[in-house]
Amino acid sequence: MSTSSMRALARLGLVLALASQGVPRPAQAADTLGLEQVFADVLAHDPMIEAQGHETAAAAAKARRAGAFEAPMLELMVENVPTSGGFGMDPMTMRVVGLEQRVTVSGVRTLERRAAEAETRAQEAQRDDVRWQRLSLAWQAYADAYWAGQRAAAARDHRAIMDRMAAAAKARYESGRGRLEDMLRVESERARIEADAVTFEAEAVGARARLAELRGLGGDGTDVTLAEPVGALAPDSLAAWREVIDAHPRVRTQREREQSRRISAAAMRRMVWPDLTLRASYGFRGEVQGVPQDDMWSAGVGIMLPIGTGARQGAEAAAMTAMAEAARAEGRSEALALERELRGLRAEARAASRMASLLADTVAVADRRTLAAAWASYETARTDLAGVFDAAHALYAEELEVTRARQSEARALARLLAITARGELVGVRIATADATREGVR
């Protein structure tokens, strides 16, 4: 085979290799970790979500206790026992069984129970918000780990191109047809690319460690292969976008707290109503000097007189009403903040997606062709190595920009997951969350 044929085959192989360059896409393996599995692990094992579950259970237990009647009091006693004799000395001596029950007729207990139930619902909404926040953080860590790994792979691929360039520059320099500065420049670029790879790998390790923490597993998570994070912004015309703010856990939390405090204020106003105390007793009497004595019973109703409590209860009710108004204002503030974030993140996700598509489908493609042409010109001695070097560096920079744009898109979608609390709006499936419109159950 002639030298020109060998060179032509070499150029063809290089062009094919360069055409395959870009953001690497690892093949899906059976043990590859996907985003859906990450979400399942976070919901099942994240300690912060577990803590919120226990706090919700505690609030539910308090709600069951609130509004319950006080336990009745059972009395067992003896009455009118003479100090100088036994139970048969005096006809008034009795063995008594008594029962006493306090009864609230104002409806305060019912109101207290309703207030506690509303507070429980507020805690449930807060638990849901924490769950969505943790899922969002897990998605962000996943995207950071994956795309940092892709940048490290791009750096290693670019290092291979630099190796080829270094070999070509060395061969040309030794043959007397090349320049020393070309060889030195390529060597310098090889060292910089190696530093890039180390930096990107460190970023990936840090992100994997965050992901492992959120999954409740510990470790650095470097023993698993990550699939490419998927996600897509739903169309703006979808009706679900109009529902996310009002149904968001943060807004629901403030709404339930407002209701709880208003009911508590009503309960405090009812406390000026009198409570009743019901009492009943039965006295057993024996024989006195051989004569049987009749048993005796007693019954009565006591009324609590709320003298002097009206001003205090009125002040407490006013304070609780003010706290309810504060919760209403906070809910409105949350809604406005969520709407602002929603608009901004949707625009950010669309812009990042558009940028990534343009870079990958247009700019990077053109840069690959430019590099192939520059290399062909260099091998035929029509140009120097500087043109090849610049073309290779431009391609490498665009590949990194593609990964950063994809990472920005994924992070925006992940943050939208926490804002919308709706997986279908950002193109992910969370089975335990999508089953309900109210939050993660």
C-alpha positions as CSV (number, residue, x, y, z in Angstrom):
1,M,0.0,0.0,0.0
2,S,1.4,3.4,-1.0
3,T,2.2,6.1,1.5
4,S,-0.6,8.3,0.2
5,S,-3.1,5.5,0.5
6,M,-2.1,4.9,4.1
7,R,-2.5,8.6,4.9
8,A,-5.9,8.7,3.3
9,L,-7.0,5.8,5.4
10,A,-5.6,7.4,8.5
11,R,-7.4,10.6,7.7
12,L,-10.7,8.7,7.2
13,G,-10.2,6.9,10.5
14,L,-9.6,10.2,12.3
15,V,-12.6,11.8,10.7
16,L,-14.8,8.9,11.8
17,A,-13.4,9.1,15.3
18,L,-14.0,12.8,15.5
19,A,-17.5,12.5,14.1
20,S,-18.3,10.2,17.0
21,Q,-17.0,12.8,19.5
22,G,-19.4,14.8,21.6
23,V,-21.1,14.3,24.9
24,P,-20.7,10.5,25.5
25,R,-23.9,8.5,26.2
26,P,-23.1,5.4,28.2
27,A,-25.1,2.3,27.3
28,Q,-28.0,1.4,29.6
29,A,-26.9,-1.5,31.7
30,A,-29.0,-3.8,33.8
31,D,-27.6,-2.3,37.0
32,T,-27.7,1.3,35.8
33,L,-29.2,3.7,38.4
34,G,-32.1,5.7,36.9
35,L,-33.8,8.8,38.2
36,E,-37.0,6.9,39.1
37,Q,-35.1,4.6,41.3
38,V,-33.4,7.5,43.0
39,F,-36.8,9.0,43.8
40,A,-38.0,5.7,45.3
41,D,-34.8,5.5,47.4
42,V,-35.2,9.1,48.7
43,L,-38.8,8.6,49.7
44,A,-38.0,5.3,51.4
45,H,-34.7,6.1,53.2
46,D,-34.1,9.8,53.5
47,P,-33.8,10.5,57.3
48,M,-35.3,14.0,57.0
49,I,-38.4,12.7,55.3
50,E,-38.6,10.0,58.0
51,A,-38.4,12.7,60.7
52,Q,-41.2,14.6,59.1
53,G,-43.3,11.5,59.0
54,H,-42.9,11.1,62.8
55,E,-43.8,14.7,63.4
56,T,-46.9,14.3,61.4
57,A,-47.8,11.2,63.4
58,A,-47.3,13.1,66.6
59,A,-49.6,15.9,65.4
60,A,-52.3,13.4,64.5
61,A,-52.0,11.9,68.0
62,K,-52.5,15.3,69.6
63,A,-55.5,15.9,67.4
64,R,-57.1,12.7,68.7
65,R,-56.6,13.8,72.2
66,A,-57.9,17.3,71.7
67,G,-61.5,17.8,72.5
68,A,-61.9,14.7,74.5
69,F,-63.9,14.8,77.7
70,E,-62.0,14.7,81.0
71,A,-62.0,11.4,82.7
72,P,-64.7,10.9,85.3
73,M,-63.6,10.8,88.9
74,L,-64.5,7.7,91.0
75,E,-64.6,8.2,94.8
76,L,-64.5,5.5,97.4
77,M,-64.8,6.7,101.0
78,V,-66.4,6.4,104.4
79,E,-68.4,9.1,106.1
80,N,-69.4,9.9,109.6
81,V,-67.4,7.2,111.4
82,P,-67.4,7.9,115.1
83,T,-63.9,8.2,116.6
84,S,-65.0,6.2,119.7
85,G,-66.6,3.2,117.8
86,G,-66.9,1.2,114.7
87,F,-69.2,1.3,111.6
88,G,-72.2,0.0,113.6
89,M,-72.3,2.7,116.3
90,D,-73.9,5.7,114.4
91,P,-76.8,5.6,111.9
92,M,-75.0,8.3,109.8
93,T,-72.0,6.1,109.1
94,M,-71.8,5.1,105.5
95,R,-69.5,3.5,102.9
96,V,-69.8,5.8,99.9
97,V,-69.2,5.3,96.2
98,G,-69.2,8.5,94.2
99,L,-68.8,9.6,90.6
100,E,-68.1,13.0,89.3
101,Q,-67.9,14.2,85.6
102,R,-67.2,17.6,84.2
103,V,-69.3,18.5,81.2
104,T,-68.6,21.3,78.7
105,V,-71.8,22.6,77.1
106,S,-70.2,25.5,75.2
107,G,-68.9,23.4,72.3
108,V,-65.3,24.3,73.2
109,R,-64.0,20.8,73.0
110,T,-65.4,20.3,69.5
111,L,-63.8,23.5,68.4
112,E,-60.5,22.5,70.0
113,R,-60.6,19.2,68.1
114,R,-61.3,20.9,64.8
115,A,-58.4,23.3,65.4
116,A,-56.1,20.4,66.2
117,E,-57.2,18.5,63.0
118,A,-56.5,21.6,60.9
119,E,-53.0,21.8,62.5
120,T,-52.5,18.2,61.7
121,R,-53.3,18.9,58.0
122,A,-50.8,21.8,58.1
123,Q,-48.2,19.4,59.4
124,E,-49.0,17.0,56.6
125,A,-48.6,19.7,54.0
126,Q,-45.3,20.7,55.5
127,R,-44.2,17.0,55.4
128,D,-45.2,16.9,51.7
129,D,-43.2,20.1,51.0
130,V,-40.1,18.6,52.6
131,R,-40.5,15.5,50.5
132,W,-40.7,17.5,47.2
133,Q,-37.7,19.5,48.3
134,R,-35.7,16.4,49.0
135,L,-36.7,14.9,45.6
136,S,-35.7,18.1,43.9
137,L,-32.3,18.1,45.7
138,A,-31.8,14.5,44.7
139,W,-32.5,15.3,41.0
140,Q,-30.0,18.2,41.1
141,A,-27.3,16.0,42.7
142,Y,-28.0,13.3,40.1
143,A,-27.7,15.8,37.2
144,D,-24.6,17.3,38.7
145,A,-23.0,13.9,39.0
146,Y,-24.0,12.7,35.6
147,W,-22.9,15.8,33.6
148,A,-19.7,16.3,35.6
149,G,-18.9,12.7,34.6
150,Q,-19.7,13.5,31.0
151,R,-17.3,16.5,31.1
152,A,-14.6,14.2,32.5
153,A,-15.2,11.8,29.7
154,A,-15.1,14.6,27.1
155,A,-11.7,15.7,28.7
156,R,-10.4,12.2,28.3
157,D,-11.5,12.0,24.7
158,H,-9.9,15.4,24.0
159,R,-6.7,14.1,25.7
160,A,-6.7,11.3,23.1
161,I,-6.9,13.9,20.3
162,M,-4.0,15.8,21.9
163,D,-2.0,12.6,22.1
164,R,-2.5,12.1,18.3
165,M,-1.5,15.7,17.7
166,A,1.5,15.4,19.9
167,A,2.7,12.3,18.0
168,A,2.2,14.1,14.7
169,A,4.0,17.2,15.9
170,K,6.9,15.2,17.2
171,A,7.2,13.2,14.0
172,R,7.1,16.3,11.9
173,Y,9.6,18.1,14.1
174,E,12.0,15.2,14.1
175,S,11.8,15.0,10.3
176,G,12.7,18.7,10.1
177,R,9.3,19.7,8.7
178,G,7.7,20.9,11.9
179,R,8.2,23.6,14.5
180,L,9.3,23.2,18.1
181,E,6.6,25.6,19.4
182,D,3.9,23.4,17.9
183,M,5.1,20.4,19.9
184,L,5.4,22.4,23.1
185,R,1.9,24.0,22.7
186,V,0.3,20.6,22.3
187,E,2.2,19.3,25.4
188,S,0.9,22.2,27.4
189,E,-2.6,21.6,26.2
190,R,-2.4,18.0,27.2
191,A,-1.5,18.9,30.8
192,R,-4.4,21.4,31.0
193,I,-6.8,18.8,29.7
194,E,-5.6,16.4,32.3
195,A,-6.2,19.0,35.0
196,D,-9.7,19.5,33.6
197,A,-10.4,15.8,33.8
198,V,-9.3,15.6,37.4
199,T,-11.4,18.6,38.3
200,F,-14.5,17.2,36.6
201,E,-14.1,13.9,38.3
202,A,-13.8,15.6,41.7
203,E,-17.1,17.4,40.9
204,A,-18.8,14.1,40.0
205,V,-17.6,12.4,43.2
206,G,-18.9,15.3,45.4
207,A,-22.3,15.2,43.6
208,R,-22.5,11.4,44.0
209,A,-21.8,11.7,47.7
210,R,-24.7,14.2,48.0
211,L,-26.9,11.8,46.0
212,A,-26.0,8.9,48.3
213,E,-26.8,11.0,51.3
214,L,-30.2,11.9,50.0
215,R,-30.9,8.3,49.2
216,G,-30.1,7.4,52.8
217,L,-27.3,5.1,51.8
218,G,-24.1,6.9,52.8
219,G,-20.8,6.4,51.0
220,D,-19.7,8.3,47.9
221,G,-21.9,6.5,45.4
222,T,-19.1,5.9,42.9
223,D,-19.9,2.2,42.5
224,V,-23.0,2.8,40.4
225,T,-23.5,3.8,36.8
226,L,-25.9,6.7,36.2
227,A,-28.3,6.8,33.3
228,E,-28.8,10.2,31.6
229,P,-31.3,12.2,33.6
230,V,-34.5,12.7,31.6
231,G,-37.1,15.4,32.0
232,A,-39.1,17.6,29.8
233,L,-41.1,20.8,30.4
234,A,-44.8,20.3,29.8
235,P,-46.6,22.7,27.4
236,D,-47.7,26.1,28.9
237,S,-51.2,25.4,27.7
238,L,-51.6,22.4,30.0
239,A,-54.4,23.1,32.6
240,A,-52.3,21.6,35.4
241,W,-50.1,24.7,35.4
242,R,-53.0,26.8,36.7
243,E,-53.5,24.5,39.7
244,V,-50.0,24.1,41.1
245,I,-49.9,27.3,43.2
246,D,-53.1,26.8,45.1
247,A,-52.4,23.2,45.7
248,H,-48.8,23.6,46.6
249,P,-47.9,22.2,50.1
250,R,-46.5,25.6,51.3
251,V,-49.7,27.4,50.4
252,R,-51.8,24.6,52.0
253,T,-49.7,24.8,55.1
254,Q,-50.5,28.4,55.7
255,R,-54.2,27.9,54.7
256,E,-54.6,25.2,57.3
257,R,-52.8,27.2,60.0
258,E,-55.0,30.1,59.3
259,Q,-58.1,27.9,59.7
260,S,-56.7,26.3,62.9
261,R,-56.0,29.7,64.5
262,R,-59.4,31.1,63.6
263,I,-61.1,28.0,65.2
264,S,-58.9,28.4,68.2
265,A,-60.0,32.0,68.6
266,A,-63.6,30.9,68.5
267,A,-62.9,28.3,71.1
268,M,-61.4,30.9,73.4
269,R,-64.4,33.1,73.1
270,R,-66.6,30.2,74.1
271,M,-64.6,29.6,77.3
272,V,-66.6,32.4,79.0
273,W,-69.5,30.0,79.0
274,P,-70.0,28.1,82.2
275,D,-69.0,24.4,82.5
276,L,-71.1,21.9,84.4
277,T,-70.0,19.4,87.0
278,L,-72.2,16.4,87.6
279,R,-71.9,14.5,90.8
280,A,-73.7,11.4,92.1
281,S,-72.9,9.1,95.1
282,Y,-74.4,6.1,96.9
283,G,-73.9,5.4,100.6
284,F,-74.2,2.0,102.1
285,R,-75.3,1.8,105.7
286,G,-75.4,-1.3,107.9
287,E,-77.3,-2.2,111.1
288,V,-77.2,0.0,114.1
289,Q,-77.8,-1.9,117.4
290,G,-79.5,-4.6,115.3
291,V,-81.8,-2.2,113.3
292,P,-81.2,-2.1,109.5
293,Q,-80.6,1.4,108.1
294,D,-81.6,2.6,104.7
295,D,-78.9,3.3,102.1
296,M,-78.6,6.9,101.0
297,W,-77.8,8.5,97.6
298,S,-76.9,12.0,96.6
299,A,-76.7,13.9,93.3
300,G,-75.9,17.4,92.3
301,V,-74.9,19.8,89.5
302,G,-72.1,22.3,89.8
303,I,-71.8,25.4,87.6
304,M,-68.4,27.1,87.0
305,L,-68.8,30.8,87.2
306,P,-66.3,32.4,84.7
307,I,-66.0,35.6,86.8
308,G,-63.1,37.7,85.7
309,T,-62.1,35.4,82.8
310,G,-63.8,37.3,80.0
311,A,-61.1,39.9,79.5
312,R,-58.4,37.3,79.5
313,Q,-60.1,35.0,77.0
314,G,-61.0,37.9,74.8
315,A,-57.4,39.1,74.7
316,E,-56.2,35.5,73.8
317,A,-58.9,35.3,71.1
318,A,-57.8,38.6,69.7
319,A,-54.2,37.4,69.6
320,M,-55.1,34.2,67.9
321,T,-57.2,36.1,65.3
322,A,-54.1,38.3,64.6
323,M,-52.0,35.1,64.2
324,A,-54.6,33.8,61.7
325,E,-54.3,37.0,59.7
326,A,-50.6,36.6,59.7
327,A,-50.9,33.1,58.4
328,R,-53.2,34.3,55.6
329,A,-50.7,37.0,54.6
330,E,-47.9,34.5,54.7
331,G,-49.9,32.2,52.5
332,R,-50.4,35.0,50.0
333,S,-46.7,35.8,50.1
334,E,-45.8,32.1,49.5
335,A,-48.2,32.0,46.5
336,L,-46.6,35.1,45.0
337,A,-43.1,33.8,45.5
338,L,-44.0,30.4,44.0
339,E,-45.6,32.1,40.9
340,R,-42.4,34.2,40.5
341,E,-40.2,31.2,40.7
342,L,-42.4,29.2,38.4
343,R,-42.2,31.8,35.7
344,G,-38.5,32.2,36.0
345,L,-37.6,28.5,36.1
346,R,-39.8,27.7,33.2
347,A,-38.0,30.4,31.1
348,E,-34.6,29.1,32.4
349,A,-35.4,25.5,31.5
350,R,-36.6,26.4,28.0
351,A,-33.5,28.6,27.4
352,A,-31.1,25.9,28.6
353,S,-32.8,23.2,26.4
354,R,-32.7,25.5,23.4
355,M,-29.1,26.3,23.9
356,A,-28.1,22.7,24.4
357,S,-29.9,21.7,21.2
358,L,-28.3,24.5,19.2
359,L,-24.8,23.7,20.5
360,A,-25.1,19.9,20.0
361,D,-26.9,19.9,16.6
362,T,-25.3,22.9,14.9
363,V,-22.2,24.4,16.5
364,A,-20.5,21.1,17.7
365,V,-21.3,19.5,14.3
366,A,-19.6,22.3,12.5
367,D,-16.7,22.2,14.8
368,R,-16.2,18.5,14.2
369,R,-16.1,19.1,10.5
370,T,-13.7,22.0,10.9
371,L,-11.4,19.9,12.9
372,A,-11.5,17.1,10.4
373,A,-10.7,19.6,7.6
374,A,-7.9,21.2,9.6
375,W,-6.3,17.9,10.3
376,A,-6.5,16.9,6.6
377,S,-4.9,20.2,5.6
378,Y,-2.2,19.7,8.2
379,E,-1.4,16.2,6.9
380,T,-1.1,17.5,3.4
381,A,1.1,20.3,4.6
382,R,-1.3,23.0,3.5
383,T,-1.5,24.5,7.0
384,D,0.4,24.3,10.3
385,L,-0.6,22.6,13.5
386,A,-2.0,25.8,15.0
387,G,-5.1,25.5,12.9
388,V,-5.7,21.9,14.0
389,F,-5.1,22.9,17.6
390,D,-7.6,25.8,17.5
391,A,-10.2,23.6,15.8
392,A,-9.8,20.9,18.4
393,H,-9.9,23.4,21.3
394,A,-13.1,24.9,19.9
395,L,-14.8,21.5,19.6
396,Y,-13.8,20.6,23.2
397,A,-15.1,23.9,24.5
398,E,-18.5,23.4,22.7
399,E,-18.7,19.9,24.1
400,L,-18.3,21.2,27.6
401,E,-20.9,23.9,27.0
402,V,-23.4,21.3,25.8
403,T,-23.0,19.4,29.1
404,R,-23.3,22.6,31.1
405,A,-26.5,23.6,29.2
406,R,-28.0,20.1,29.8
407,Q,-27.0,20.3,33.4
408,S,-28.7,23.8,33.7
409,E,-31.8,22.4,32.1
410,A,-31.9,19.4,34.5
411,R,-31.4,21.6,37.5
412,A,-34.1,24.0,36.4
413,L,-36.5,21.1,36.0
414,A,-35.5,19.7,39.4
415,R,-36.3,23.0,41.0
416,L,-39.6,23.1,39.2
417,L,-40.4,19.7,40.7
418,A,-40.3,21.3,44.1
419,I,-42.3,24.4,42.9
420,T,-45.0,22.4,41.1
421,A,-45.2,19.3,43.3
422,R,-46.2,17.6,40.1
423,G,-43.9,15.1,38.4
424,E,-45.8,15.0,35.1
425,L,-45.2,18.7,34.5
426,V,-41.4,18.2,34.3
427,G,-41.5,14.8,32.6
428,V,-40.6,12.5,35.4
429,R,-42.6,9.7,37.1
430,I,-42.9,9.4,40.8
431,A,-45.4,6.7,41.4
432,T,-46.2,7.5,45.0
433,A,-46.5,11.2,44.3
434,D,-48.4,11.2,41.1
435,A,-51.1,9.1,42.6
436,T,-52.4,12.1,44.5
437,R,-52.8,15.8,43.6
438,E,-52.2,16.9,47.2
439,G,-48.6,15.7,47.6
440,V,-46.4,12.8,48.2
441,R,-48.1,10.1,50.2
